[in-house]
């Protein structure tokens, strides 16, 4: 693995190979960062994704029947069950998801063969065999239950897309729709849209990124293709087509940390206390004991990188903890609160960009920030900063000072459950397998997602600067 997405030299294959045991039918959840769990090994409740979806369908019908008879208590109970089962989807890959993983592994196996790395090619082949077996199990179960699932080669979605940029943009638009549907508890609509996203994910193999093209063809300019017809190119995507963010330094001293903060504060353009921007970031510093100065860490570096690329492309400085020299967290939180901002005669932040890292998942202030975003119906964009994330069971453990207080413990766990459920339902930029530091297309995808989210909230960025 790596710290905040800083890769080792042989990222794609060598990260995976050591984790493959002799018994390939039992795949570790860490193998693909929760993308390729072994069916039925995480929980004995369901034998396959088809069984899980069948149960969800039954529960949704139960909710509709309860609502029709105005039995709101029964509807609420069934919705709670649906909520719990929705979280299990990540543990049971669909046939489409398995097809995606098989295609990705076949590509890596081909690359290994070209390098004459036959040992790793053989191990990747074992992984493919295990995935094929999972797929067969899922297909058999789907047929047994009378369901159908469109095979990858007949997927109509995305047929008109001509570039990876267009594909990523469409996926982000659909992701926003899933988020809205989940917040409205319209799980059927969320499921339908998520299925469309899964189908579009399959097209990534057919529409490679520039680095992918570069492996096979020196002419990498074909990645930047028309967006929206004509000869126009999305200025945000064009500005960052092959942009690679700088990884965090090996250590961050106090002077470097203060310099990062000062440069952001200088770009605000007014006293920080009077600043109420349209977007915000939530990140964890990720302080490395004995390496970084107090209050410093790789998280603040990545946060600065993301903010700087946004500023370069016409977006203002977001609300972020780094602009408060004194670390005034309450002032930060006020910018996320509609009621407070309305009383002050100010506009509340509309979009929260969450820098997903292992440090964030143990930061209680970050938990509160994400909950505030949900409470205030903000758009949320997830940026993947670590390539391998902690198991969800380890996210935000119950604080020791609350364990003896039942009421506080229950309140905390309900908040935690809500936030984790939301995060689990969202896609990240970039998807698992890469990070914002390793994916050349991710910065452009992020800027497009930010632009779209702000526009959906009625905020229009009128000045887009090109590099």
ROTORLO-256062 format. One record per residue (C-alpha): x, y, z. Coordinates in pm, 1 decimal. Example, Ala and Ser with C-alpha at 12.3 -4.5 7.8 and 13.67 -1.06 7.14 Angstrom:
// ROTORLO-256062
{{1230.0; -450.0; 780.0}}
{{1367.0; -106.0; 714.0}}
***
This chain:
// ROTORLO-256062
{{0.0; 0.0; 0.0}}
{{100.5; 361.0; 35.6}}
{{46.4; 667.6; 248.2}}
{{-204.6; 907.5; 90.8}}
{{-177.0; 742.3; -247.3}}
{{201.2; 772.7; -293.8}}
{{263.5; 460.8; -503.6}}
{{537.4; 203.4; -490.5}}
{{730.0; 147.1; -812.9}}
{{523.0; -147.4; -932.7}}
{{174.5; -34.7; -839.5}}
{{-72.4; -219.3; -1059.6}}
{{41.6; -582.1; -1042.4}}
{{282.9; -611.8; -753.2}}
{{39.5; -461.0; -504.6}}
{{-203.4; -739.7; -587.7}}
{{15.9; -1043.4; -642.3}}
{{154.0; -1090.6; -287.2}}
{{-200.6; -1105.2; -153.3}}
{{-301.4; -1401.8; -367.3}}
{{-289.3; -1724.5; -170.6}}
{{-272.0; -2078.1; -296.1}}
{{-648.8; -2112.3; -263.2}}
{{-759.9; -1854.4; -518.1}}
{{-1127.7; -1913.9; -455.9}}
{{-1091.0; -1730.7; -123.3}}
{{-1004.4; -1373.8; -229.7}}
{{-911.3; -1118.3; 35.0}}
{{-1127.2; -805.6; 59.2}}
{{-808.0; -604.8; 44.2}}
{{-719.0; -752.9; -294.9}}
{{-908.5; -488.0; -484.4}}
{{-998.2; -258.3; -198.2}}
{{-1347.1; -397.4; -149.4}}
{{-1415.8; -436.3; -520.9}}
{{-1370.5; -811.6; -535.4}}
{{-1501.6; -981.8; -223.1}}
{{-1561.9; -1353.6; -240.8}}
{{-1930.1; -1420.4; -267.8}}
{{-2073.8; -1557.9; 51.0}}
{{-1754.3; -1531.4; 254.7}}
{{-1826.0; -1199.7; 427.5}}
{{-2165.1; -1295.0; 562.7}}
{{-2373.3; -1610.3; 553.0}}
{{-2694.6; -1412.2; 511.7}}
{{-2687.6; -1430.3; 129.3}}
{{-2529.3; -1671.4; -113.5}}
{{-2510.2; -1420.9; -398.8}}
{{-2586.3; -1066.2; -514.0}}
{{-2899.4; -1201.8; -679.9}}
{{-3028.7; -1321.5; -340.6}}
{{-2951.9; -982.2; -189.1}}
{{-3133.1; -793.2; -466.2}}
{{-3431.9; -1028.3; -439.8}}
{{-3459.8; -949.8; -69.2}}
{{-3431.9; -575.8; -136.1}}
{{-3708.9; -599.1; -395.0}}
{{-3931.6; -778.2; -144.1}}
{{-3862.3; -516.4; 124.1}}
{{-3932.3; -229.8; -116.1}}
{{-4265.8; -389.1; -201.5}}
{{-4334.3; -419.9; 171.1}}
{{-4264.5; -48.7; 215.4}}
{{-4503.1; 42.8; -66.1}}
{{-4776.3; -178.2; 79.0}}
{{-4724.5; -28.4; 424.7}}
{{-4742.7; 325.6; 288.9}}
{{-5059.1; 240.1; 95.4}}
{{-5224.3; 132.5; 421.3}}
{{-5066.0; 425.6; 611.2}}
{{-4877.2; 185.2; 834.9}}
{{-4581.9; 421.4; 872.4}}
{{-4424.4; 226.7; 1157.3}}
{{-4398.4; -85.7; 940.3}}
{{-4269.3; 121.0; 648.5}}
{{-4003.6; 274.7; 870.3}}
{{-3892.8; -66.1; 997.4}}
{{-3863.5; -202.9; 643.7}}
{{-3672.2; 104.5; 533.3}}
{{-3423.7; 46.9; 813.6}}
{{-3378.2; -309.3; 690.3}}
{{-3331.2; -181.2; 334.9}}
{{-3070.3; 62.8; 459.1}}
{{-2872.1; -216.4; 623.1}}
{{-2893.5; -439.6; 316.0}}
{{-2793.7; -156.3; 81.2}}
{{-2462.0; -141.3; 267.8}}
{{-2400.2; -508.1; 182.3}}
{{-2398.3; -441.3; -191.6}}
{{-2030.7; -360.3; -183.3}}
{{-1967.0; -710.6; -44.2}}
{{-2147.5; -884.3; -334.3}}
{{-2022.2; -788.3; -682.8}}
{{-2270.1; -795.4; -969.0}}
{{-2208.1; -983.5; -1291.4}}
{{-2127.7; -651.1; -1456.0}}
{{-1876.6; -564.5; -1183.3}}
{{-1716.6; -906.7; -1217.9}}
{{-1693.6; -854.8; -1594.9}}
{{-1516.4; -526.1; -1530.2}}
{{-1265.4; -687.7; -1296.9}}
{{-1204.7; -975.7; -1535.5}}
{{-1134.4; -728.9; -1817.9}}
{{-900.2; -524.4; -1599.6}}
{{-709.0; -834.8; -1490.7}}
{{-684.9; -962.2; -1847.1}}
{{-529.6; -629.3; -1941.6}}
{{-278.9; -654.9; -1656.7}}
{{-199.5; -1015.4; -1747.2}}
{{-133.0; -911.1; -2107.0}}
{{96.6; -632.9; -1982.6}}
{{280.9; -881.0; -1759.1}}
{{327.1; -1119.4; -2051.7}}
{{466.9; -835.5; -2265.3}}
{{718.8; -767.2; -1988.2}}
{{797.2; -1140.7; -1984.4}}
{{691.9; -1142.9; -1620.2}}
{{539.8; -1487.8; -1645.8}}
{{529.3; -1555.5; -1271.7}}
{{294.4; -1265.2; -1206.8}}
{{104.2; -1334.4; -1528.9}}
{{29.6; -1682.9; -1396.3}}
{{-89.0; -1549.5; -1061.9}}
{{-312.9; -1292.1; -1228.2}}
{{-449.9; -1574.7; -1441.9}}
{{-546.3; -1753.8; -1120.0}}
{{-733.7; -1443.7; -1007.9}}
{{-918.9; -1436.0; -1341.2}}
{{-1017.1; -1801.7; -1298.1}}
{{-1154.8; -1726.7; -950.7}}
{{-1353.1; -1430.1; -1083.7}}
{{-1491.1; -1641.5; -1367.0}}
{{-1610.1; -1894.2; -1109.8}}
{{-1775.6; -1618.1; -907.8}}
{{-1943.1; -1491.1; -1222.0}}
{{-2077.4; -1838.4; -1305.9}}
{{-2215.4; -1876.4; -952.9}}
{{-2387.5; -1539.2; -982.1}}
{{-2528.4; -1617.0; -1328.2}}
{{-2665.7; -1951.0; -1210.0}}
{{-2830.7; -1789.0; -909.3}}
{{-2975.3; -1506.6; -1118.6}}
{{-3126.3; -1759.2; -1360.1}}
{{-3259.7; -1967.8; -1069.9}}
{{-3438.9; -1662.6; -929.8}}
{{-3580.7; -1577.0; -1269.4}}
{{-3386.2; -1250.8; -1300.8}}
{{-3190.2; -1113.2; -1591.7}}
{{-2876.7; -908.6; -1612.8}}
{{-2759.6; -747.7; -1933.1}}
{{-2422.4; -889.4; -2037.5}}
{{-2142.2; -641.6; -2088.0}}
{{-2121.3; -685.8; -2462.5}}
{{-2484.7; -573.8; -2505.7}}
{{-2476.4; -271.6; -2278.5}}
{{-2644.7; 18.6; -2462.7}}
{{-2543.1; 288.4; -2213.7}}
{{-2252.9; 500.3; -2330.4}}
{{-2277.3; 393.3; -2692.3}}
{{-2247.2; 759.0; -2801.8}}
{{-1947.6; 835.1; -2580.5}}
{{-1624.2; 882.7; -2770.5}}
{{-1366.3; 959.0; -2501.2}}
{{-1272.6; 874.0; -2143.3}}
{{-1340.6; 1235.8; -2045.1}}
{{-1699.9; 1212.6; -2169.5}}
{{-1740.3; 878.8; -1990.4}}
{{-1613.7; 1009.6; -1655.9}}
{{-1835.4; 1315.7; -1689.4}}
{{-2143.6; 1100.0; -1748.9}}
{{-2057.5; 876.6; -1451.6}}
{{-2026.4; 1182.3; -1225.8}}
{{-2364.7; 1315.9; -1339.9}}
{{-2529.8; 983.2; -1261.8}}
{{-2349.2; 967.6; -927.4}}
{{-2512.2; 1297.1; -829.9}}
{{-2851.5; 1147.0; -915.1}}
{{-2781.6; 844.9; -694.5}}
{{-2687.4; 1075.4; -409.6}}
{{-3012.2; 1269.7; -445.9}}
{{-3219.3; 951.3; -461.0}}
{{-3054.1; 809.3; -147.4}}
{{-3111.0; 1130.6; 47.1}}
{{-3476.9; 1115.8; -57.7}}
{{-3484.8; 743.8; 36.8}}
{{-3595.9; 655.5; -316.1}}
{{-3392.0; 336.4; -318.7}}
{{-3549.4; 194.7; -633.1}}
{{-3442.2; 498.0; -835.1}}
{{-3099.3; 487.8; -670.2}}
{{-3065.0; 121.0; -766.5}}
{{-3165.8; 184.9; -1127.3}}
{{-2920.0; 471.5; -1166.8}}
{{-2641.9; 278.4; -991.9}}
{{-2694.8; -7.9; -1236.4}}
{{-2643.5; 238.0; -1522.8}}
{{-2321.4; 355.7; -1359.8}}
{{-2202.2; -5.4; -1329.9}}
{{-2259.8; -53.6; -1702.1}}
{{-2073.4; 263.4; -1787.8}}
{{-1781.4; 152.2; -1570.8}}
{{-1737.0; -139.1; -1812.8}}
{{-1658.6; 104.4; -2093.4}}
{{-1341.2; 224.4; -1919.7}}
{{-1149.5; -60.0; -2077.3}}
{{-1264.8; 53.7; -2423.6}}
{{-1193.8; 420.3; -2348.1}}
{{-850.2; 422.5; -2182.3}}
{{-677.6; 714.1; -2014.0}}
{{-373.4; 879.5; -2167.1}}
{{-125.3; 665.8; -1967.8}}
{{-308.6; 354.6; -2086.9}}
{{-286.4; 468.5; -2447.5}}
{{77.7; 559.9; -2399.1}}
{{162.2; 198.3; -2317.3}}
{{39.2; 89.2; -2657.7}}
{{76.9; 397.1; -2878.4}}
{{303.2; 699.9; -2863.7}}
{{24.9; 915.2; -3005.4}}
{{-151.1; 1005.9; -2680.2}}
{{-334.7; 1307.2; -2815.9}}
{{-637.9; 1097.0; -2903.3}}
{{-747.2; 1097.8; -2538.2}}
{{-859.1; 1460.8; -2568.9}}
{{-1164.1; 1421.1; -2788.3}}
{{-1470.6; 1626.8; -2854.9}}
{{-1700.2; 1698.0; -2562.5}}
{{-2057.9; 1794.3; -2633.7}}
{{-2027.9; 1798.1; -3013.6}}
{{-1845.7; 2022.4; -3255.7}}
{{-1477.3; 2085.3; -3197.3}}
{{-1514.7; 2217.5; -2845.4}}
{{-1317.7; 2066.2; -2558.8}}
{{-1423.3; 2103.9; -2196.8}}
{{-1185.4; 2375.9; -2071.7}}
{{-1164.7; 2217.3; -1728.9}}
{{-1083.7; 1874.0; -1867.8}}
{{-845.2; 2018.9; -2127.9}}
{{-651.4; 2211.9; -1864.5}}
{{-575.6; 1897.0; -1666.2}}
{{-583.9; 1613.1; -1919.2}}
{{-247.4; 1473.8; -1812.4}}
{{-198.0; 1659.1; -1486.6}}
{{-28.1; 1466.2; -1205.3}}
{{-47.4; 1618.4; -860.2}}
{{267.4; 1647.2; -654.6}}
{{288.4; 1377.3; -384.4}}
{{336.5; 1488.6; -22.9}}
{{701.0; 1540.9; 79.8}}
{{863.5; 1282.5; 305.6}}
{{814.2; 1523.6; 596.4}}
{{640.3; 1857.4; 650.0}}
{{806.5; 2094.7; 893.6}}
{{639.0; 2388.6; 1067.5}}
{{772.0; 2642.5; 816.2}}
{{637.3; 2447.4; 517.6}}
{{300.7; 2400.3; 686.1}}
{{268.9; 2769.8; 764.1}}
{{371.5; 2858.3; 409.3}}
{{89.2; 2640.3; 270.5}}
{{-162.7; 2811.5; 497.0}}
{{-35.0; 3164.4; 426.0}}
{{-51.4; 3119.5; 47.8}}
{{-416.4; 3010.6; 70.1}}
{{-511.2; 3294.2; 303.6}}
{{-350.7; 3547.0; 67.4}}
{{-572.7; 3422.3; -216.0}}
{{-896.5; 3471.6; -21.0}}
{{-905.3; 3840.9; -114.6}}
{{-1076.4; 3966.2; 201.1}}
{{-1058.0; 3916.0; 578.8}}
{{-1114.4; 3545.3; 645.2}}
{{-1386.0; 3626.4; 900.5}}
{{-1591.3; 3786.4; 621.9}}
{{-1537.2; 3505.1; 372.2}}
{{-1832.3; 3280.0; 281.5}}
{{-1739.0; 3075.9; -29.1}}
{{-1965.3; 2847.1; -233.3}}
{{-1766.5; 2530.9; -168.9}}
{{-1565.3; 2372.1; 110.3}}
{{-1320.5; 2088.3; 167.0}}
{{-1310.7; 1831.2; 445.6}}
{{-977.3; 1662.6; 506.9}}
{{-768.7; 1510.3; 785.5}}
{{-416.0; 1635.0; 838.9}}
{{-281.5; 1281.7; 879.0}}
{{1.6; 1386.8; 1110.3}}
{{289.8; 1137.0; 1098.9}}
{{435.9; 1114.9; 1448.6}}
{{806.3; 1182.1; 1455.4}}
{{801.4; 1292.1; 1089.5}}
{{578.5; 1598.7; 1057.3}}
{{564.4; 1912.8; 1270.1}}
{{265.4; 1948.1; 1503.0}}
{{-48.5; 2032.6; 1305.3}}
{{112.1; 1928.2; 977.1}}
{{74.3; 1617.4; 760.7}}
{{24.4; 1485.7; 406.2}}
{{-347.5; 1567.4; 416.9}}
{{-283.9; 1940.5; 424.1}}
{{-48.9; 1906.9; 125.3}}
{{-307.9; 1720.8; -84.0}}
{{-575.6; 1966.7; 24.2}}
{{-353.8; 2252.6; -96.9}}
{{-287.2; 2078.9; -428.6}}
{{-657.1; 2025.7; -495.6}}
{{-744.9; 2382.6; -398.3}}
{{-465.5; 2530.4; -610.2}}
{{-570.2; 2344.9; -924.2}}
{{-927.7; 2463.3; -864.8}}
{{-812.0; 2824.2; -822.5}}
{{-606.3; 2800.5; -1142.9}}
{{-922.2; 2701.8; -1327.9}}
{{-1145.9; 2984.1; -1207.2}}
{{-1283.8; 2850.3; -878.9}}
{{-1232.6; 3056.6; -566.7}}
{{-1066.1; 2947.1; -244.5}}
{{-1301.6; 2707.2; -63.1}}
{{-1388.9; 2712.0; 303.9}}
{{-1117.8; 2494.8; 455.0}}
{{-954.9; 2468.5; 794.2}}
{{-625.7; 2588.3; 649.4}}
{{-751.2; 2945.5; 595.7}}
{{-800.6; 2991.6; 969.0}}
{{-458.2; 3065.0; 1113.8}}
{{-590.5; 2986.4; 1462.2}}
{{-769.6; 2669.1; 1354.3}}
{{-1113.8; 2816.0; 1427.4}}
{{-1318.7; 2503.3; 1356.3}}
{{-1647.4; 2658.3; 1476.9}}
{{-1612.6; 2937.0; 1220.3}}
{{-1554.8; 2671.6; 952.6}}
{{-1865.4; 2477.7; 1058.8}}
{{-2075.0; 2795.1; 1051.8}}
{{-2014.1; 2816.7; 675.4}}
{{-2180.9; 2475.6; 634.5}}
{{-2491.8; 2570.4; 834.1}}
{{-2783.0; 2712.8; 634.5}}
{{-2957.3; 2855.5; 939.9}}
{{-2651.2; 3037.5; 1072.5}}
{{-2562.2; 3177.5; 730.3}}
{{-2919.6; 3293.0; 672.1}}
{{-2922.9; 3477.6; 1005.1}}
{{-2593.4; 3643.7; 909.9}}
{{-2727.3; 3739.0; 569.2}}
{{-2467.7; 3518.9; 398.7}}
{{-2476.6; 3230.7; 151.5}}
{{-2400.5; 2885.5; 290.2}}
{{-2146.7; 2661.7; 115.4}}
{{-2322.2; 2445.8; -145.2}}
{{-2063.5; 2176.5; -217.2}}
{{-1835.9; 1978.5; 15.2}}
{{-1528.5; 1808.7; -131.2}}
{{-1425.5; 1521.7; 98.8}}
{{-1066.3; 1398.4; 78.8}}
{{-1111.1; 1030.7; 159.3}}
{{-811.8; 891.4; 343.9}}
{{-753.2; 654.8; 631.3}}
{{-677.3; 956.8; 848.7}}
{{-1018.4; 1104.2; 766.5}}
{{-1194.4; 786.7; 879.0}}
{{-1063.5; 826.1; 1234.1}}
{{-1112.5; 1204.7; 1250.4}}
{{-1425.0; 1291.8; 1449.0}}
{{-1431.1; 1654.8; 1325.4}}
{{-1442.9; 1520.1; 968.3}}
{{-1736.8; 1298.7; 1066.4}}
{{-1919.4; 1608.0; 1194.1}}
{{-1835.4; 1801.8; 876.3}}
{{-1981.4; 1533.9; 650.2}}
{{-2291.2; 1506.1; 868.7}}
{{-2333.9; 1885.3; 846.8}}
{{-2317.0; 1861.2; 467.3}}
{{-2593.6; 1600.5; 467.7}}
{{-2804.7; 1801.8; 713.9}}
{{-2778.0; 2106.3; 490.1}}
{{-2832.3; 1916.2; 163.8}}
{{-2494.5; 2007.6; 19.8}}
{{-2355.9; 1831.3; -284.0}}
{{-2071.4; 1601.3; -181.6}}
{{-1774.4; 1504.6; -400.2}}
{{-1542.8; 1226.6; -279.8}}
{{-1173.3; 1242.4; -368.3}}
{{-978.2; 920.7; -318.8}}
{{-643.1; 995.3; -149.8}}
{{-544.5; 647.8; -24.8}}
{{-527.3; 345.0; -252.6}}
{{-623.4; 95.3; 20.5}}
{{-885.2; 209.0; 272.6}}
{{-959.3; 79.7; 619.8}}
{{-1242.3; -167.0; 669.1}}
{{-1567.3; 19.9; 738.3}}
{{-1585.5; -144.7; 1079.7}}
{{-1279.8; 62.6; 1175.5}}
{{-1424.5; 393.7; 1058.3}}
{{-1488.6; 634.4; 1346.6}}
{{-1489.4; 396.0; 1645.8}}
{{-1700.1; 490.6; 1945.9}}
{{-1501.4; 746.8; 2151.3}}
{{-1388.6; 619.9; 2490.6}}
{{-1545.8; 916.9; 2671.0}}
{{-1888.7; 816.5; 2541.9}}
{{-1883.9; 443.4; 2610.6}}
{{-2034.7; 482.6; 2958.2}}
{{-2308.7; 719.4; 2840.3}}
{{-2579.6; 517.4; 2664.6}}
{{-2765.5; 814.9; 2517.9}}
{{-2450.5; 975.9; 2378.7}}
{{-2329.9; 639.9; 2248.5}}
{{-2656.1; 577.7; 2063.0}}
{{-2657.3; 929.7; 1918.1}}
{{-2298.9; 889.3; 1798.6}}
{{-2359.8; 548.4; 1641.4}}
{{-2667.9; 677.7; 1460.0}}
{{-2463.8; 966.7; 1319.2}}
{{-2183.2; 728.5; 1222.8}}
{{-2425.2; 486.9; 1056.6}}
{{-2580.9; 764.1; 851.5}}
{{-2250.3; 904.3; 726.7}}
{{-2097.3; 564.8; 647.5}}
{{-2412.3; 459.4; 465.9}}
{{-2395.0; 770.5; 251.5}}
{{-2024.1; 735.5; 173.3}}
{{-2069.1; 368.4; 82.8}}
{{-2333.0; 464.8; -174.1}}
{{-2105.6; 709.6; -357.8}}
{{-1836.9; 672.8; -622.5}}
{{-1495.6; 826.4; -567.4}}
{{-1270.6; 1030.3; -795.3}}
{{-1079.9; 836.7; -915.4}}
{{-1237.4; 492.1; -865.4}}
{{-1065.8; 224.5; -651.4}}
{{-728.0; 118.1; -783.3}}
{{-597.0; 471.1; -828.7}}
{{-576.4; 791.0; -624.5}}
{{-594.8; 1161.9; -699.0}}
{{-212.7; 1151.5; -693.9}}
{{-171.3; 869.3; -945.1}}
{{-454.4; 922.6; -1196.0}}
{{-374.5; 1178.7; -1466.0}}
{{-741.3; 1218.5; -1560.0}}
{{-875.2; 1254.4; -1203.5}}
{{-801.1; 1628.1; -1156.1}}
{{-997.2; 1713.8; -1470.3}}
{{-1283.0; 1485.5; -1366.5}}
{{-1287.0; 1653.5; -1025.4}}
{{-1304.1; 2004.0; -1175.2}}
{{-1590.9; 1901.9; -1402.4}}
{{-1771.7; 1744.2; -1106.9}}
{{-1721.6; 2059.0; -897.7}}
{{-1844.5; 2279.3; -1181.2}}
{{-2151.7; 2059.7; -1231.6}}
{{-2231.7; 2042.4; -858.9}}
{{-2208.4; 2420.1; -817.1}}
{{-2426.6; 2480.5; -1121.9}}
{{-2687.9; 2237.7; -988.6}}
{{-2691.4; 2449.6; -672.6}}
{{-2733.8; 2770.2; -873.4}}
{{-2370.1; 2881.0; -851.4}}
{{-2213.2; 2961.2; -1189.1}}
{{-1837.5; 2994.4; -1231.1}}
{{-1805.7; 3270.1; -1490.9}}
{{-1426.6; 3284.8; -1518.8}}
{{-1256.4; 2966.5; -1631.9}}
{{-886.3; 3018.5; -1678.2}}
{{-677.2; 2789.2; -1890.1}}
{{-321.1; 2689.2; -1824.1}}
***
